[in-house]
Amino acid sequence: MQIRKQPDGLAVTLSDDVVAQLGLKEGDTLEARVTASGAVELTRRANREKAIERLRAFRGLLPDGFVFDREEANAR
């Protein structure tokens, strides 16, 4: 990766190998996260539909009759 100066900030240039491994195309959005060791992790930002699809995987996992009690959850 290479950092380049752009008129409105800095840009990161990815190698063709990284682009191919991530399956990226021009215009895609990535999220960058710095780990505790100082490494940078790049992940593809999920679009809204994919995020909702992932959340639906949790549907039905709570027991019948479960009620979330905010006061109980925040009790000290």
Short mmCIF file of the C-alpha atoms (twelve columns), coordinates in Angstrom:
data_MODEL
# 
_entry.id   MODEL 
# 
loop_
_atom_site.group_PDB 
_atom_site.id 
_atom_site.type_symbol 
_atom_site.label_atom_id 
_atom_site.label_alt_id 
_atom_site.label_comp_id 
_atom_site.label_asym_id 
_atom_site.label_seq_id 
_atom_site.Cartn_x 
_atom_site.Cartn_y 
_atom_site.Cartn_z 
_atom_site.pdbx_PDB_model_num 
ATOM 1  C CA . MET A 1  0.000   0.000   0.000  1 
ATOM 2  C CA . GLN A 2  1.129   3.516   -0.654 1 
ATOM 3  C CA . ILE A 3  -0.093  6.811   0.798  1 
ATOM 4  C CA . ARG A 4  -0.468  9.687   -1.664 1 
ATOM 5  C CA . LYS A 5  -1.387  13.317  -1.190 1 
ATOM 6  C CA . GLN A 6  -4.685  14.334  -2.774 1 
ATOM 7  C CA . PRO A 7  -6.121  17.866  -2.981 1 
ATOM 8  C CA . ASP A 8  -8.632  17.067  -0.231 1 
ATOM 9  C CA . GLY A 9  -6.515  14.765  1.972  1 
ATOM 10 C CA . LEU A 10 -4.561  11.525  1.699  1 
ATOM 11 C CA . ALA A 11 -5.347  8.460   -0.398 1 
ATOM 12 C CA . VAL A 12 -4.264  4.854   0.096  1 
ATOM 13 C CA . THR A 13 -3.287  2.969   -3.048 1 
ATOM 14 C CA . LEU A 14 -3.849  -0.800  -2.880 1 
ATOM 15 C CA . SER A 15 -1.895  -3.295  -4.932 1 
ATOM 16 C CA . ASP A 16 -3.702  -5.327  -7.589 1 
ATOM 17 C CA . ASP A 17 -3.157  -8.431  -5.437 1 
ATOM 18 C CA . VAL A 18 -4.967  -6.914  -2.426 1 
ATOM 19 C CA . VAL A 19 -7.759  -5.626  -4.663 1 
ATOM 20 C CA . ALA A 20 -8.217  -9.103  -6.149 1 
ATOM 21 C CA . GLN A 21 -8.157  -10.841 -2.748 1 
ATOM 22 C CA . LEU A 22 -10.824 -8.495  -1.380 1 
ATOM 23 C CA . GLY A 23 -12.840 -8.551  -4.603 1 
ATOM 24 C CA . LEU A 24 -12.875 -4.761  -4.772 1 
ATOM 25 C CA . LYS A 25 -13.838 -2.409  -7.544 1 
ATOM 26 C CA . GLU A 26 -13.590 1.343   -7.956 1 
ATOM 27 C CA . GLY A 27 -16.042 3.144   -5.682 1 
ATOM 28 C CA . ASP A 28 -16.187 0.419   -2.993 1 
ATOM 29 C CA . THR A 29 -15.904 1.597   0.607  1 
ATOM 30 C CA . LEU A 30 -13.555 0.005   3.124  1 
ATOM 31 C CA . GLU A 31 -13.356 0.273   6.888  1 
ATOM 32 C CA . ALA A 32 -9.900  0.507   8.468  1 
ATOM 33 C CA . ARG A 33 -9.191  -0.537  12.050 1 
ATOM 34 C CA . VAL A 34 -5.921  -0.357  13.947 1 
ATOM 35 C CA . THR A 35 -5.322  -3.433  16.118 1 
ATOM 36 C CA . ALA A 36 -3.637  -3.468  19.535 1 
ATOM 37 C CA . SER A 37 -0.392  -4.547  17.858 1 
ATOM 38 C CA . GLY A 38 -0.501  -1.550  15.493 1 
ATOM 39 C CA . ALA A 39 -1.541  -3.535  12.409 1 
ATOM 40 C CA . VAL A 40 -4.198  -2.122  10.103 1 
ATOM 41 C CA . GLU A 41 -7.167  -4.327  9.206  1 
ATOM 42 C CA . LEU A 42 -9.184  -3.507  6.105  1 
ATOM 43 C CA . THR A 43 -12.712 -4.825  5.752  1 
ATOM 44 C CA . ARG A 44 -15.372 -4.188  3.208  1 
ATOM 45 C CA . ARG A 45 -18.184 -1.995  4.504  1 
ATOM 46 C CA . ALA A 46 -21.404 -3.973  4.395  1 
ATOM 47 C CA . ASN A 47 -24.296 -2.372  2.640  1 
ATOM 48 C CA . ARG A 48 -27.587 -1.980  4.469  1 
ATOM 49 C CA . GLU A 49 -29.212 -5.078  2.994  1 
ATOM 50 C CA . LYS A 50 -26.285 -7.329  3.940  1 
ATOM 51 C CA . ALA A 51 -26.206 -5.905  7.470  1 
ATOM 52 C CA . ILE A 52 -29.926 -6.580  7.930  1 
ATOM 53 C CA . GLU A 53 -29.476 -10.094 6.554  1 
ATOM 54 C CA . ARG A 54 -26.745 -10.773 9.137  1 
ATOM 55 C CA . LEU A 55 -28.974 -9.456  11.942 1 
ATOM 56 C CA . ARG A 56 -31.832 -11.721 10.847 1 
ATOM 57 C CA . ALA A 57 -29.598 -14.716 11.569 1 
ATOM 58 C CA . PHE A 58 -30.132 -13.948 15.286 1 
ATOM 59 C CA . ARG A 59 -33.926 -14.013 14.977 1 
ATOM 60 C CA . GLY A 60 -35.515 -16.628 17.228 1 
ATOM 61 C CA . LEU A 61 -32.430 -17.228 19.373 1 
ATOM 62 C CA . LEU A 62 -33.906 -15.740 22.568 1 
ATOM 63 C CA . PRO A 63 -36.119 -17.979 24.706 1 
ATOM 64 C CA . ASP A 64 -39.902 -17.568 24.546 1 
ATOM 65 C CA . GLY A 65 -41.136 -14.920 26.950 1 
ATOM 66 C CA . PHE A 66 -37.776 -13.135 27.158 1 
ATOM 67 C CA . VAL A 67 -38.187 -9.490  28.127 1 
ATOM 68 C CA . PHE A 68 -35.250 -7.098  28.239 1 
ATOM 69 C CA . ASP A 69 -35.239 -5.060  31.451 1 
ATOM 70 C CA . ARG A 70 -33.018 -2.002  31.069 1 
ATOM 71 C CA . GLU A 71 -33.071 -1.263  34.814 1 
ATOM 72 C CA . GLU A 72 -31.976 -4.806  35.658 1 
ATOM 73 C CA . ALA A 73 -29.263 -4.763  32.992 1 
ATOM 74 C CA . ASN A 74 -27.835 -1.503  34.350 1 
ATOM 75 C CA . ALA A 75 -28.189 -2.353  38.055 1 
ATOM 76 C CA . ARG A 76 -24.994 -2.083  40.035 1 
# 
